[in-house]
Each structure stands twice: as structure tokens, then as C-alpha cells.
């Protein structure tokens, strides 16, 4: 079944929409915590979560002995880019009441599947010219070794937009970065957070999980709200060679 159909099928059920709403309110919940919110058995809730995971709307990650569930807004972003943006000039970043910006949580998890190789995906993440094609026109500069610095720059900015350190560099599988946003006083006040890129090859495609954590509770959503569009642009460029033409991409990206 095509990915878009999986998303619509998953969101057609009221209980599954309720689970997404519950994760929107409080991200990173266990099955037990989610079960307590619904008048149904643990097995039934687990089946609904399985459908949401198959559609990519929920991502689960192990934390010690617990399995936590996170709302993944990237499929919603992709549906928006394909079906919504061409019918409206406003940037509507979600469907059925969901938003890109998820508030009051310390960790954001985003998952996307891209038909490419791990090596090509790694190049797209680390090459400054390619990065600018989908990251709002910004170039990333680094030697890409463990402990090396990196920075993100834009031709229209007076100084770097982001500075940080590469904590772990394992091409083409994993990149862990400590980052400090510098594009405005609101984000500068947030200090340092961490971004982890994890690549897994699955047949002729790659599963990419981006985890943005070590965020202050209630952190400014400028730090993480752009990830769905960035990853959507990454997928579009790698699979088609085209740039996103959604209003947000055009507003921030400029001519590449």
C-alpha cells in the first residue's frame, strides 16, 4: 500500500487520532501510559500503535527497559507538500488539528524513508552545496571528524546561524552533534541541544531517524519546528533531483 494511503488509513480511525493527540500533548509515552487514557485493552491499544508505526506517524525508541512512543510529523509534512500546499498560499503545517511544532517536551523524533544509498544520504547531510538545497539555503561547514566543530552559514546572514561540535561521526550510519542556534536572541537563550542522525539501510532505501533532544522543557519551537520541511526537502531532492516549492521552502531557501 502506498505511503500516503497508509497515512490516511491510519488517521481515519478515531482512536488512532486520539493516540496522536495524546502524543501531541505529551510526547515520549509508554504503552501503559497511553493505555490508561482509553477504555480498551492493552492489546487493542498496541494494535492501533502498530498501525500508526507502519504509517510512520509514530516512532518507538527504547530507553532502558521502557519503550517510548513519539509523534512523527514528517509523513504529515509530506502529505502537506504533495496535496495541500498547491491549493493554498498559507503554510498549513498539519492535518486534523496536528502541528509541526510540538510543545513542552524534551525530545523530538522524526523518521523518514528515502530511496537512496547510505553513502548518498550521508553526502547529502554533510556536503555544504547539497545541504543548502533543502535546508533553507544554509550551508554546513565542517571537517566531519569526532570532536571537530561545525557551523551553518547563509549568504544573507551576517554571521553563522548555528555553531556546534561533532560528538560522534560514523559515516555513513550515524552523526551526533551538539548545536547552538545563533540566528536570534530567543534561540541563543536556549543554549546547547543535541541532534542525532541515524541511517539504516532497508533493501533499496534508507530509514533516517533524526532525534533532537536535550531541549529545555518548553524550548522555543524555532529550534525544532523546521525539521519536517527539511527532511521532506531532503527526500524530494535525493529521489527526484528537484527542490521543494512549498511556500515555506521558497520563503527561506532562496534561489539555489
Residue frames relative to the residue before (quaternion, step in Angstrom):
aa qw qx qy qz dx dy dz
X 1.0000 0.0000 0.0000 0.0000 0.00 0.00 0.00
X 0.5127 -0.6566 0.4495 0.3224 3.64 -0.84 0.92
X 0.6365 -0.5746 0.3597 0.3679 3.56 -1.13 0.72
X 0.6417 0.5296 -0.3384 0.4395 3.60 0.94 -0.83
X 0.6523 0.5088 -0.3158 0.4646 3.59 0.99 -0.83
X 0.6153 0.5425 -0.3454 0.4559 3.59 1.06 -0.72
X 0.6500 0.5163 -0.3152 0.4601 3.57 0.99 -0.86
X 0.6859 0.4737 -0.2938 0.4678 3.59 0.83 -0.94
X 0.6356 0.5239 -0.3281 0.4624 3.59 1.00 -0.80
X 0.6688 0.5076 -0.3068 0.4482 3.57 0.90 -0.90
X 0.7358 0.4315 -0.2331 0.4669 3.57 0.95 -0.87
X 0.5268 0.6521 -0.4074 0.3623 3.59 1.27 -0.13
X 0.6688 0.5023 -0.2953 0.4617 3.59 1.20 -0.48
X 0.5152 -0.6764 0.4367 0.2938 3.58 -0.86 0.98
X 0.6455 0.5200 -0.3292 0.4524 3.60 0.95 -0.81
X 0.6746 0.4874 -0.3060 0.4624 3.57 0.92 -0.86
X 0.6134 0.5142 -0.3541 0.4838 3.58 1.07 -0.61
X 0.6242 0.5375 -0.3311 0.4603 3.56 1.10 -0.71
X 0.6349 0.5171 -0.3271 0.4717 3.58 1.05 -0.73
X 0.6432 0.5072 -0.3208 0.4755 3.59 1.00 -0.78
X 0.6384 0.5169 -0.3237 0.4696 3.57 1.02 -0.80
X 0.6415 0.5296 -0.3237 0.4508 3.58 1.01 -0.83
X 0.6836 0.4594 -0.2811 0.4927 3.59 1.03 -0.78
X 0.5723 0.5633 -0.3764 0.4620 3.56 1.18 -0.46
X 0.6774 0.4835 -0.2814 0.4776 3.57 1.00 -0.89
X 0.7925 -0.0170 0.0516 0.6075 3.58 0.97 -0.92
X 0.2109 -0.8134 0.5340 0.0935 3.55 -0.24 1.29
X 0.7903 0.3440 -0.2345 0.4496 3.55 -1.27 0.41
X 0.3408 0.7567 -0.4887 0.2693 3.61 0.86 0.97
X 0.4804 -0.6397 0.5191 0.3008 3.55 -1.25 0.52
X 0.6623 -0.4800 0.3867 0.4261 3.55 -1.30 0.21
X 0.6380 0.5367 -0.3302 0.4426 3.60 0.97 -0.81
X 0.6601 0.5045 -0.3118 0.4610 3.57 0.96 -0.87
X 0.6724 0.4850 -0.2967 0.4740 3.58 0.97 -0.81
X 0.6176 0.5606 -0.3390 0.4351 3.57 1.03 -0.81
X 0.6526 0.5456 -0.3197 0.4174 3.58 0.98 -0.82
X 0.6445 0.5375 -0.3162 0.4424 3.59 1.22 -0.39
X 0.7610 0.3509 -0.1717 0.5180 3.60 1.22 -0.35
X 0.4195 -0.6914 0.5339 0.2468 3.54 -1.15 0.68
X 0.5511 0.5557 -0.4369 0.4435 3.55 0.46 1.25
X 0.6486 -0.5478 0.3635 0.3834 3.56 -1.25 0.33
X 0.6570 -0.5036 0.3951 0.3983 3.52 -1.32 0.36
X 0.6378 0.5374 -0.3237 0.4468 3.57 1.01 -0.84
X 0.6553 0.5151 -0.3130 0.4553 3.58 0.98 -0.85
X 0.6489 0.5020 -0.3171 0.4758 3.58 0.96 -0.84
X 0.6411 0.5276 -0.3222 0.4548 3.59 0.99 -0.83
X 0.6394 0.5184 -0.3305 0.4618 3.61 1.02 -0.75
X 0.6464 0.5048 -0.3204 0.4741 3.58 0.97 -0.80
X 0.6440 0.5090 -0.3221 0.4716 3.59 0.99 -0.78
X 0.6158 0.5563 -0.3398 0.4425 3.58 1.07 -0.72
X 0.6463 0.5036 -0.3124 0.4807 3.58 1.03 -0.80
X 0.6547 0.5056 -0.3106 0.4683 3.58 0.99 -0.84
X 0.6438 0.5052 -0.3238 0.4749 3.59 1.04 -0.74
X 0.6389 0.5307 -0.3311 0.4478 3.60 0.98 -0.81
X 0.6861 0.4545 -0.2692 0.5001 3.57 1.14 -0.65
X 0.5036 -0.6760 0.4074 0.3515 3.59 1.27 -0.15
X 0.4962 0.6800 -0.4175 0.3421 3.58 1.27 0.09
X 0.7516 0.2111 -0.1414 0.6088 3.57 1.27 -0.37
X 0.1238 -0.7660 0.6284 0.0558 3.56 -1.04 0.85
X 0.1767 -0.7863 0.5832 0.1020 3.59 -0.86 0.92
X 0.0406 -0.7869 0.6157 -0.0085 3.55 -1.09 0.84
X 0.4346 -0.6932 0.5168 0.2520 3.56 -1.06 0.80
X 0.0135 -0.7464 0.6653 0.0020 3.54 -1.11 0.86
X 0.7848 -0.1467 0.0543 0.5997 3.54 0.07 1.30
X 0.8035 -0.2201 0.1918 0.5188 3.59 -0.75 -1.07
X 0.6320 0.5394 -0.3285 0.4491 3.58 1.27 -0.17
X 0.2414 -0.7215 0.6293 0.1589 3.51 -1.27 0.57
X 0.1308 -0.8210 0.5549 0.0300 3.55 -0.46 1.23
X 0.2664 -0.7639 0.5740 0.1267 3.55 -1.12 0.78
X 0.1100 -0.8044 0.5838 0.0087 3.56 -0.89 1.04
X 0.4552 -0.6570 0.5340 0.2758 3.54 -1.13 0.74
X 0.1410 -0.7866 0.5994 0.0461 3.57 -0.79 1.08
X 0.2018 -0.8322 0.5088 0.0883 3.59 -0.41 1.20
X 0.4381 0.7222 -0.4579 0.2772 3.61 1.20 -0.10
X 0.6542 0.4913 -0.3567 0.4510 3.71 0.80 -0.74
X 0.6194 0.5244 -0.3460 0.4707 3.59 1.07 -0.67
X 0.6224 0.5344 -0.3282 0.4682 3.56 1.06 -0.77
X 0.6640 0.5082 -0.3041 0.4565 3.58 0.96 -0.87
X 0.6303 0.5115 -0.3263 0.4844 3.58 1.02 -0.78
X 0.6309 0.5341 -0.3227 0.4610 3.55 1.01 -0.85
X 0.6785 0.5024 -0.2993 0.4445 3.58 0.85 -0.99
X 0.7197 0.4583 -0.2552 0.4548 3.58 0.99 -0.86
X 0.8441 0.2512 -0.0728 0.4681 3.57 0.82 -1.01
X 0.7403 0.4390 -0.2377 0.4503 3.59 1.05 -0.67
X 0.6881 0.5426 -0.3176 0.3622 3.56 0.74 -1.06
X 0.6844 0.4961 -0.3208 0.4273 3.60 0.96 -0.66
X 0.6742 0.4700 -0.3006 0.4839 3.60 1.25 -0.10
X 0.7787 0.2337 -0.1417 0.5647 3.58 1.23 -0.04
X 0.4059 -0.7034 0.5242 0.2561 3.57 -1.14 0.57
X 0.5854 0.5510 -0.3764 0.4605 3.58 1.24 -0.25
X 0.4099 -0.6692 0.5503 0.2852 3.56 -1.16 0.57
X 0.0291 -0.7844 0.6190 -0.0250 3.55 -0.25 1.30
X 0.1873 -0.8635 0.4629 0.0708 3.54 -0.15 1.26
X 0.8007 0.2224 -0.1627 0.5319 3.62 1.11 0.18
X 0.3419 -0.7035 0.5831 0.2194 3.53 -1.36 0.11
X 0.8576 0.0858 -0.1045 0.4962 3.55 -1.30 0.62
X 0.7877 -0.3984 0.1828 0.4329 3.53 0.73 1.11
X 0.5687 0.5779 -0.4048 0.4228 3.61 1.23 0.00
X 0.2569 -0.7687 0.5706 0.1323 3.59 -1.16 0.65
X 0.5669 -0.5322 0.4823 0.4035 3.52 -1.34 0.11
X 0.7361 0.4206 -0.2320 0.4768 3.52 0.86 -1.01
X 0.1093 -0.7904 0.6022 0.0244 3.56 -0.59 1.17
X 0.2363 -0.8305 0.4964 0.0899 3.54 -0.62 1.15
X 0.8485 0.2596 -0.1509 0.4358 3.50 -1.42 0.25
X 0.6049 0.4907 -0.4121 0.4728 3.56 0.69 1.08
X 0.4693 -0.7066 0.4665 0.2508 3.53 -1.16 0.65
X 0.7919 0.2429 -0.0974 0.5517 3.59 1.20 -0.38
X 0.1081 -0.7725 0.6241 0.0455 3.56 -1.03 0.90
X 0.0847 -0.7997 0.5941 0.0187 3.57 -0.87 0.95
X 0.0382 -0.7979 0.6009 -0.0280 3.56 -0.83 1.07
X 0.0849 -0.8060 0.5857 -0.0002 3.59 -0.85 1.00
X 0.0824 0.7804 -0.6163 0.0660 3.56 -1.06 0.79
X 0.2704 -0.7336 0.6010 0.1656 3.56 -1.18 0.65
X 0.0517 -0.8058 0.5890 -0.0314 3.57 -0.82 1.05
X 0.3626 -0.7211 0.5442 0.2290 3.58 -0.86 0.91
X 0.4424 0.6360 -0.5037 0.3822 3.54 -0.07 1.35
X 0.5306 -0.5967 0.4758 0.3690 3.59 -1.27 -0.10
X 0.6310 -0.5267 0.3888 0.4162 3.63 -1.16 0.40
X 0.6483 0.5303 -0.3244 0.4396 3.58 0.98 -0.80
X 0.6764 0.4806 -0.2947 0.4740 3.57 0.95 -0.85
X 0.6355 0.5204 -0.3246 0.4690 3.57 1.05 -0.75
X 0.6354 0.5206 -0.3234 0.4698 3.59 0.97 -0.83
X 0.6379 0.5236 -0.3230 0.4633 3.58 0.97 -0.84
X 0.6682 0.5079 -0.3052 0.4500 3.59 0.95 -0.87
X 0.6492 0.5056 -0.3143 0.4734 3.59 1.13 -0.59
X 0.8017 0.3507 -0.1456 0.4615 3.59 0.90 -0.91
X 0.6088 0.5480 -0.3705 0.4379 3.63 1.14 -0.37
X 0.4573 -0.7255 0.4327 0.2781 3.64 -0.63 1.05
X 0.6685 0.5056 -0.3153 0.4450 3.61 0.96 -0.78
X 0.6646 0.4735 -0.3066 0.4899 3.58 1.00 -0.78
X 0.6263 0.5607 -0.3440 0.4184 3.58 0.92 -0.89
X 0.6517 0.5402 -0.3194 0.4260 3.58 0.96 -0.83
X 0.6005 0.5968 -0.3564 0.3952 3.59 1.16 -0.53
X 0.8113 0.2197 -0.1153 0.5294 3.61 1.10 -0.56
X 0.6790 0.4695 -0.2895 0.4845 3.62 1.23 -0.19
X 0.7006 -0.5078 0.2701 0.4224 3.56 0.67 1.17
X 0.6896 -0.4981 0.2819 0.4437 3.58 1.08 0.68
X 0.5473 0.6354 -0.3883 0.3821 3.60 1.27 0.05
X 0.2887 -0.7433 0.5847 0.1494 3.56 -1.09 0.84
X 0.2423 -0.7531 0.5936 0.1474 3.56 -1.09 0.74
X 0.1116 -0.8116 0.5734 0.0097 3.58 -0.84 1.02
X 0.2867 0.7397 -0.5663 0.2234 3.58 -0.82 1.03
X 0.4831 -0.6214 0.5246 0.3246 3.55 -1.35 0.22
X 0.3045 -0.8082 0.4566 0.2137 3.59 1.36 -0.19
X 0.4712 0.5842 -0.5081 0.4226 3.52 0.74 1.18
X 0.6448 -0.5355 0.3759 0.3953 3.56 -1.18 0.50
X 0.8081 0.2232 -0.1963 0.5086 3.57 -0.77 1.06
X 0.5415 0.6267 -0.4091 0.3830 3.60 1.24 -0.12
X 0.4890 -0.6466 0.4854 0.3274 3.61 -1.13 0.51
X 0.0765 -0.7512 0.6462 0.1107 3.53 -1.33 0.23
X 0.0412 -0.7839 0.6171 0.0549 3.52 -1.24 0.36
X 0.2781 -0.7338 0.5969 0.1671 3.55 -1.24 0.54
X 0.0548 -0.8132 0.5786 -0.0303 3.54 -0.78 1.09
X 0.1395 -0.7612 0.6281 0.0813 3.54 -1.30 0.44
X 0.5728 -0.6317 0.4026 0.3329 3.56 -0.98 0.87
X 0.7201 0.4494 -0.2561 0.4626 3.58 1.10 -0.60
X 0.6275 0.5340 -0.3354 0.4567 3.59 1.27 0.02
X 0.5287 -0.6534 0.4509 0.3002 3.56 -1.11 0.71
X 0.7989 0.0636 -0.0168 0.5978 3.58 1.13 -0.61
X 0.7318 -0.3987 0.2846 0.4739 3.61 -1.24 -0.10
X 0.4209 -0.6991 0.5275 0.2365 3.54 -1.14 0.74
X 0.7819 0.0628 -0.0060 0.6202 3.56 1.17 -0.70
X 0.0257 -0.7571 0.6518 0.0357 3.54 -1.17 0.69
X 0.1894 0.8008 -0.5548 0.1227 3.56 -1.10 0.54
X 0.4553 -0.6605 0.5352 0.2645 3.51 -1.37 -0.29
X 0.3865 -0.6906 0.5628 0.2385 3.55 -1.10 0.78
X 0.2340 -0.8173 0.5152 0.1091 3.57 -0.26 1.28
X 0.7886 0.0029 0.0307 0.6142 3.58 1.07 -0.77
X 0.0223 -0.7944 0.6060 -0.0346 3.57 -0.80 1.06
X 0.1296 0.7925 -0.5746 0.1582 3.58 -0.39 1.29
X 0.0634 -0.8434 0.5327 0.0297 3.60 0.40 1.21
X 0.6800 -0.2646 -0.6770 -0.0958 1.53 -1.96 1.56
X 0.4642 0.7416 -0.3820 0.2977 3.58 1.08 0.65
X 0.8398 0.0026 0.0619 0.5394 3.59 0.84 -0.85
X 0.0069 0.7645 -0.6440 0.0283 3.54 -1.11 0.86
X 0.0553 -0.7866 0.6149 -0.0068 3.56 -0.76 1.10
X 0.0175 -0.8284 0.5570 -0.0566 3.56 -0.71 1.11
X 0.2657 -0.6863 0.6491 0.1923 3.53 -1.17 0.71
X 0.0297 -0.8405 0.5400 -0.0335 3.59 -0.67 1.08
X 0.1403 -0.7504 0.6409 0.0806 3.51 -1.22 0.68
X 0.2910 -0.7613 0.5576 0.1576 3.57 -0.63 1.13
X 0.1313 -0.8336 0.5365 0.0053 3.57 -0.87 1.01
X 0.4989 0.7164 -0.4078 0.2675 3.60 1.19 0.00
X 0.8134 0.0242 -0.0370 0.5800 3.61 1.20 -0.02
X 0.6561 -0.5432 0.3440 0.3952 3.61 -1.15 0.50
X 0.6192 0.5607 -0.3633 0.4126 3.62 1.04 -0.65
X 0.7292 0.4033 -0.2486 0.4939 3.60 0.92 -0.83
X 0.5660 0.5744 -0.3950 0.4400 3.60 1.10 -0.53
X 0.6494 0.5376 -0.3119 0.4382 3.57 1.03 -0.80
X 0.6089 0.5792 -0.3551 0.4094 3.62 1.18 -0.41
X 0.3986 -0.7417 0.4655 0.2726 3.60 1.18 -0.34
X 0.7545 -0.3992 0.3028 0.4239 3.55 -1.25 -0.57
X 0.0268 -0.7533 0.6568 0.0232 3.55 -1.12 0.79
X 0.4074 -0.7213 0.5141 0.2225 3.58 -1.28 0.12
X 0.1123 -0.7732 0.6221 0.0495 3.56 -1.07 0.85
X 0.0842 -0.7944 0.6014 0.0118 3.57 -0.83 1.05
X 0.1526 -0.7587 0.6305 0.0604 3.56 -0.86 1.08
X 0.0024 -0.7976 0.6023 -0.0310 3.60 -0.71 1.07
X 0.1244 -0.8048 0.5801 0.0144 3.56 -0.73 1.15
X 0.0047 -0.7795 0.6258 -0.0277 3.56 -0.94 0.96
X 0.3281 -0.7478 0.5412 0.2008 3.58 -0.79 0.99
X 0.0029 -0.7721 0.6348 -0.0314 3.56 -0.93 0.98
X 0.8002 -0.2039 0.0562 0.5612 3.55 -0.20 1.39
X 0.8152 -0.2250 0.1526 0.5113 3.64 -0.65 -1.01
X 0.6812 0.4556 -0.2741 0.5032 3.58 1.27 0.25
X 0.3333 -0.7093 0.5777 0.2283 3.53 -1.37 0.04
X 0.2680 -0.7006 0.6358 0.1819 3.51 -1.16 0.73
X 0.0766 -0.7937 0.6035 0.0075 3.56 -0.70 1.13
X 0.0542 -0.7694 0.6363 0.0130 3.55 -0.85 1.03
X 0.0964 -0.7673 0.6331 0.0342 3.55 -0.83 1.05
X 0.0754 -0.7925 0.6052 0.0008 3.56 -0.68 1.16
X 0.0773 -0.7770 0.6244 0.0186 3.56 -0.70 1.11
X 0.1294 0.8189 -0.5400 0.1456 3.56 -0.29 1.25
X 0.6872 0.4348 -0.3968 0.4259 3.51 -1.41 -0.13
X 0.3524 0.7168 -0.4977 0.3381 3.53 1.11 0.88
X 0.5235 -0.6071 0.4937 0.3372 3.54 -1.10 0.65
X 0.5418 -0.5970 0.4720 0.3566 3.58 -1.06 0.71
X 0.8054 0.1526 -0.1523 0.5521 3.57 -0.60 1.15
X 0.2504 0.8021 -0.5095 0.1853 3.59 1.20 0.45
X 0.6392 -0.5337 0.3968 0.3863 3.55 -1.22 0.59
X 0.4285 -0.7498 0.4423 0.2419 3.59 -0.67 1.08
X 0.4558 0.6551 -0.4701 0.3768 3.61 1.21 0.02
X 0.6042 0.5932 -0.3539 0.3972 3.59 1.12 -0.61
X 0.8381 0.1874 -0.0501 0.5099 3.60 0.92 -0.84
X 0.5248 0.6878 -0.3999 0.3028 3.60 1.18 -0.34
X 0.6726 0.5264 -0.3011 0.4241 3.61 1.14 -0.47
X 0.4586 0.7283 -0.4349 0.2648 3.60 1.20 -0.30
X 0.6435 0.5239 -0.3634 0.4235 3.67 0.80 -0.77
X 0.6945 0.4514 -0.2914 0.4786 3.61 0.89 -0.83
X 0.6086 0.5487 -0.3539 0.4509 3.61 1.04 -0.70
X 0.7095 0.4516 -0.2621 0.4732 3.58 0.83 -0.99
X 0.5966 0.5405 -0.3536 0.4763 3.57 1.12 -0.61
X 0.6638 0.4951 -0.2968 0.4755 3.57 0.99 -0.83
X 0.6151 0.5468 -0.3316 0.4612 3.59 1.07 -0.76
X 0.6654 0.4933 -0.2931 0.4775 3.57 0.90 -0.94
X 0.6562 0.5216 -0.3146 0.4454 3.58 0.87 -0.95
X 0.6967 0.4761 -0.2926 0.4499 3.59 0.83 -0.94
X 0.6832 0.4897 -0.3012 0.4502 3.61 0.87 -0.89
X 0.7408 0.4259 -0.2385 0.4615 3.59 0.95 -0.80
X 0.8129 0.2445 -0.1110 0.5168 3.60 1.06 -0.64
X 0.4149 -0.7006 0.4782 0.3290 3.59 1.14 -0.53
X 0.5912 0.5740 -0.3599 0.4376 3.57 1.31 0.05
X 0.4210 -0.6589 0.5567 0.2806 3.54 -1.35 0.32
X 0.5530 -0.5786 0.4702 0.3719 3.57 -1.18 0.51
X 0.1682 -0.7864 0.5870 0.0929 3.56 -1.07 0.74
X 0.3148 0.7311 -0.5359 0.2814 3.58 1.13 0.62
X 0.6695 -0.5261 0.3246 0.4117 3.62 -1.11 0.55
X 0.6606 0.5169 -0.3233 0.4381 3.59 0.91 -0.83
X 0.6506 0.5157 -0.3168 0.4587 3.56 0.97 -0.85
X 0.6751 0.4861 -0.3005 0.4666 3.56 0.91 -0.86
X 0.6348 0.5576 -0.3295 0.4214 3.56 1.02 -0.79
X 0.7949 0.3234 -0.1481 0.4914 3.55 0.88 -0.97
X 0.6820 0.5493 -0.2956 0.3817 3.55 1.04 -0.72
X 0.2429 -0.7716 0.5531 0.1993 3.56 0.86 -0.82
X 0.6787 -0.4652 0.3643 0.4361 3.58 -1.26 -0.22
X 0.0713 -0.7981 0.5979 0.0193 3.56 -0.74 1.06
